[in-house]
Amino acid sequence: MKNNTIYRLVIVLVTFCIFYVPYLAINHLPLQRHTIPYIFHEEEIPLLGWSAWIYMSVFVQGVVCGIFATPKVLSNTVFLGAIIVGIHCLIFLIYPTEYPRADYPSDDFVLGIFRCVDTPANCLPSLHVSATTLFAFAFSQSINSKMNNIALEARILGFKIKIYRNKILIFSVYFWSVLIMVSTLTTKQHYLLDVFSGVLVVALVLIKYKKYL
């Protein structure tokens, strides 16, 4: 069991490295980049330095997904992840974008370190959002196949209700993903359009390759 967990961790870490190398390479290319118009008054969203912890938790989420994923889901996630990263990198090269991060200075230590590594480029679509969406989907697939739909009965205000463990876990991981998506806005790493397009990329890939799921 221990060896299996270590093997999965190695797979996850190697996959992260392979996927983020092309991202970071394009991120630092001297390209002519475009800014994107704000929508729905998103420029009024405050900069919250502490939300960088939530933003960075996507890497923890990826590890959790890798550890708990079934072998089939794990291999499918790596396969689909490679396609998603390829789509992102192609868009980053065809239509380079950047966020006006200079308009939102921060003295937060964690956010400052991340900004040193990750330039304001590669905004649209958000790879961060695509990653957390894919992780949540993979985790939910694994939970549904691993756990029986066992219900725990509880009484709330005199009413008897059934609480399903797998549904609680699935809701929790998707809620985690929503928090990560929000953090891309509160850390001023992405536009709102980046969030929408990041989810859209994953949705289209999942629809196209649903036979592998």
C-alpha positions in Angstrom: 0.0 0.0 0.0 2.8 2.4 0.9 4.7 1.6 -2.3 1.5 2.2 -4.3 1.1 5.6 -2.7 4.7 6.6 -3.4 4.3 5.4 -7.0 1.2 7.6 -7.4 2.9 10.6 -5.9 5.8 10.1 -8.3 3.4 10.0 -11.2 1.6 13.1 -10.1 4.8 15.1 -9.5 6.4 14.0 -12.8 3.1 14.9 -14.6 3.1 18.3 -13.0 6.6 19.0 -14.1 6.0 17.9 -17.7 2.8 19.9 -18.0 4.2 23.1 -16.4 7.5 23.2 -18.3 5.9 24.3 -21.6 3.6 26.7 -19.7 6.5 28.4 -18.0 8.5 28.4 -21.2 5.8 30.3 -23.1 5.2 32.4 -20.0 8.7 33.9 -20.3 8.8 34.3 -24.1 9.2 37.9 -25.3 5.8 38.0 -27.1 3.6 41.0 -27.9 0.8 40.4 -25.4 -2.7 41.8 -25.2 -4.9 42.8 -22.3 -8.5 41.8 -22.1 -11.5 44.1 -21.3 -13.0 43.7 -17.9 -16.5 42.4 -17.6 -19.2 42.6 -15.0 -17.1 45.2 -13.1 -14.6 42.6 -12.1 -11.9 45.3 -11.7 -13.7 46.2 -8.5 -12.9 42.7 -7.0 -10.4 43.4 -4.2 -6.9 42.1 -4.1 -6.6 39.6 -1.2 -3.0 38.6 -0.7 -3.9 35.8 1.7 -6.0 34.1 -1.0 -2.7 33.1 -2.6 -2.8 30.1 -0.3 -6.0 29.0 -1.8 -4.7 29.7 -5.3 -1.6 27.5 -4.6 -3.8 24.7 -3.1 -4.5 23.5 -6.6 -1.2 21.6 -6.4 -2.4 19.9 -3.2 -5.7 19.1 -4.9 -3.7 17.4 -7.7 -1.8 15.3 -5.3 -5.1 14.3 -3.5 -6.6 13.4 -6.8 -3.6 11.3 -7.8 -3.6 9.4 -4.5 -7.3 8.6 -4.5 -7.9 8.1 -8.2 -8.5 4.6 -9.5 -5.8 3.4 -11.9 -8.1 4.0 -14.9 -9.1 7.5 -13.8 -5.5 8.4 -13.1 -4.3 7.3 -16.5 -7.3 9.1 -18.2 -6.6 12.2 -16.2 -2.9 12.3 -17.4 -4.1 11.7 -21.0 -6.8 14.4 -20.9 -4.5 16.7 -19.0 -1.9 16.5 -21.8 -4.5 17.4 -24.4 -5.8 20.3 -22.2 -2.3 21.7 -21.7 -1.6 21.4 -25.4 -4.7 23.4 -26.2 -3.7 26.1 -23.7 -0.2 26.4 -25.0 -1.4 26.7 -28.5 -3.8 29.5 -27.5 -1.0 31.2 -25.5 1.1 31.3 -28.6 -1.6 32.3 -31.1 -3.1 35.0 -28.9 -0.7 36.0 -26.1 -2.4 37.8 -23.2 -1.3 39.3 -19.9 -3.0 40.8 -16.8 -2.2 44.4 -15.8 -0.7 43.1 -12.5 1.2 46.4 -12.0 -2.1 48.1 -11.2 -2.5 45.8 -8.2 0.8 45.8 -6.1 1.0 43.5 -3.1 3.4 43.0 -0.3 2.1 39.5 0.6 5.0 37.2 0.9 3.5 34.1 -0.8 1.9 36.0 -3.6 5.2 37.9 -4.1 7.1 34.6 -4.5 4.6 33.2 -7.0 4.6 36.5 -9.0 8.4 36.2 -9.3 8.1 32.8 -10.9 4.9 33.3 -12.9 4.8 36.4 -15.1 1.4 38.2 -15.8 1.3 36.3 -19.2 -0.7 33.2 -20.3 -4.0 34.5 -19.0 -6.6 33.3 -21.5 -7.7 30.6 -20.9 -6.7 29.9 -17.3 -4.7 26.7 -16.9 -5.2 27.0 -13.2 -9.0 26.8 -13.6 -8.7 24.0 -16.1 -6.5 22.0 -13.8 -8.8 22.3 -10.8 -11.9 21.5 -12.9 -10.2 18.4 -14.2 -9.0 17.3 -10.8 -12.5 17.7 -9.3 -14.0 15.7 -12.1 -11.4 12.9 -11.8 -11.9 12.8 -8.0 -15.7 12.5 -8.4 -15.3 9.7 -10.9 -13.0 7.8 -8.5 -15.3 8.3 -5.5 -18.3 7.0 -7.4 -16.5 3.9 -8.5 -14.8 3.2 -5.1 -17.5 4.0 -2.6 -20.9 2.4 -2.2 -23.7 4.9 -2.1 -24.1 4.4 1.7 -26.4 6.9 3.4 -26.1 8.1 7.0 -29.4 9.0 8.5 -29.8 12.2 10.6 -32.5 14.3 12.1 -32.6 18.0 11.4 -35.4 20.1 12.9 -37.4 16.9 13.4 -37.0 15.7 9.8 -35.2 12.5 9.0 -32.8 13.0 6.1 -30.2 10.8 4.4 -26.7 12.0 3.9 -24.6 10.2 1.3 -20.9 10.0 2.0 -19.8 10.0 -1.6 -22.0 13.0 -2.4 -20.5 14.9 0.6 -16.9 14.2 -0.7 -17.8 15.2 -4.3 -19.5 18.4 -3.1 -16.4 19.2 -1.0 -13.9 18.8 -3.8 -16.0 20.9 -6.2 -16.5 23.6 -3.6 -12.7 23.5 -3.2 -12.4 24.1 -7.0 -14.8 27.0 -6.8 -12.7 28.6 -4.1 -9.6 28.2 -6.3 -11.4 29.7 -9.3 -12.4 32.7 -7.1 -8.8 33.0 -5.9 -7.6 33.5 -9.5 -9.6 36.8 -9.4 -8.7 37.9 -5.8 -5.0 37.4 -6.5 -5.3 39.3 -9.7 -3.8 36.5 -11.7 -6.7 36.2 -14.2 -9.6 37.9 -15.8 -13.1 36.6 -15.4 -13.1 35.6 -19.1 -10.0 33.4 -18.2 -12.1 31.5 -15.7 -15.0 30.9 -18.0 -12.7 29.8 -20.9 -10.7 27.5 -18.6 -13.8 25.6 -17.6 -15.0 25.6 -21.2 -11.7 24.0 -22.5 -12.1 21.1 -20.0 -15.8 20.7 -20.8 -15.1 20.5 -24.5 -12.3 18.0 -24.0 -14.4 15.8 -21.8 -17.3 15.8 -24.3 -14.9 15.0 -27.2 -13.1 12.1 -25.3 -16.0 10.9 -23.2 -15.4 7.3 -24.5 -12.2 7.3 -22.4 -14.0 8.1 -19.2 
